[in-house]
Amino acid sequence: MSLFEKVLIGNMEVINRFVRSATAEFDANEDGTVSEAYFEMYRQLALGKIGAIIQGHLYISEEGKAHKGMAGIASEQHLPLLKKITQTVHETGTGSKIIAQLNHGGAHSVSKKLHLLEKILKKRTY
């Protein structure tokens, strides 16, 4: 077995055994759409012939946004640019695959933090 051999992940054939693990990106626009820097990072990963690129976590609802700069897949406005990233990776011709990681920030979401901050501020006396 070699790092450079093809491998199957489920029914998806991957060109080699190099995987870029999902991370927390901070390059999305305020509305959760991806930025040019975001595109360039994934293009460079594909050009580097990473077999499987797991995209940084994408929030699935506005309430589940974990941090500022996080990309979303929560609304129709997010989809065209996410599709463009997939096309960009595939158009490099390297055979790299891109996989989305879906996420909800839960108790650590931006909306939860704001809600807790509001509660604290309401209890404060000046």
C-alpha positions, -999 to +999 in steps of 0.1 A: +000+000+000+014+034-011+003+069-003+001+075-040-023+046-048-059+052-056-084+043-029-122+040-026-141+060+000-175+044-002-181+045-040-159+075-046-125+068-062-098+091-048-065+096-067-043+090-037-044+087+001-036+123+009-065+140+027-069+176+037-088+174+069-117+198+076-107+229+094-123+262+105-119+287+078-123+324+086-123+336+049-160+338+042-179+370+036-202+384+064-232+368+047-216+334+047-207+334+010-172+323+001-145+349-007-118+349-034-092+339-008-114+309+000-115+299-037-078+303-041-070+281-011-091+252-025-077+257-060-042+255-046-050+223-026-063+207-058-033+218-078-012+201-051-029+169-060-045+163-026-067+133-032-096+142-009-102+178+002-126+181+031-140+216+030-140+237+062-172+234+082-203+250+066-232+262+088-265+247+079-287+274+096-280+310+105-285+301+142-258+275+138-230+298+126-201+290+149-179+320+142-174+351+121-159+343+087-176+309+086-190+298+052-226+287+050-248+263+031-279+276+049-296+294+020-299+295-017-275+325-019-247+302-007-251+276-033-238+292-065-204+300-050-201+266-033-208+250-067-181+272-082-156+259-057-164+223-066-161+232-103-128+250-097-114+219-079-126+196-107-114+219-135-078+217-122-077+183-139-058+167-110-086+144-101-089+158-065-123+154-049-140+179-025-162+169+003-184+193+024-184+192+062-218+203+075-219+219+109-242+235+135-224+255+162-249+244+189-241+260+222-210+276+207-229+293+179-227+330+173-265+334+180-262+316+213-233+338+224-252+369+215-283+357+233-262+350+265-245+384+262-279+401+259-291+383+291-260+394+310-264+430+299-301+431+308-292+420+344-265+447+348-273+478+367-255+510+361 
